[in-house]
């Protein structure tokens, strides 16, 4: 339950972070593949939380968690 909550928190924080960055123009896509903006599901809701949950599960201390992250 704790790891699932951590992954959900990472997903929400990453969506907010990415949305602010796109809105204020801190990063942009110079070349667009499609004429529409793709959804967040591919990378933000699956890959980033999954990697974060695996790091959280398999590190033994906070120091190693921060170093791996």
N, C-alpha and C positions, 0 to 999 in steps of 0.2 A: 504494500500500500504506500509506503514511504517513497519508494523508487518511482512509482506511477505518478504520485503527486509532484515529485521533483521534475519528471519529464514534462508534465503539464505546465508547470511553472516556467520551465525553460522555453516551451513552445510559445506561451503567451508573451513572455518578455522579448523573445526574438521577433515576434510579429510586430510588437510595438516599436522596437528598435529599428526594424527594417522600414516600417511605414513612415516614421519620422525622418529617416535618412532620405527616403525617396521624396517625401513631401517638401523638405527644405533644400533639396538638391545637393546633398552631400555626396551622393553617388547616383549615376544615371547609366542607362544602357545606351551606348553609342550606336550599336547595331542591333536592330530588333529583328527577330526571326519571324514573328507573327505580327499582324497589325493590331492585335489586342494584347492586353497585359495578362500573362498566364497567372493561374491561381497559386496560392501559397502551399497547396497540399503536397506537392512533390518534394520540396526540400525543407521547408520550414516546419511542417507538421509531422514529418516522418524521419528524415535523416538527422537533423540537428538534435531533436530530443532523444532519439535512439542512441546516438553516439554519447550524448551527455549522460544518459542513464547507465550505459555500459561503463563509462569512466567512473561514475559515482559508485557503481556496484563493485568494481574490481580494484579500486584503490583502498589502501588500508589506513591512510592518515590524511589529514587535511593538507599537509604539505605536499604529498604526492598528488593529491587531487588537483591542487592549484598548479603544480608543475606540468601535469599532463594536459590540463585544460588550456 
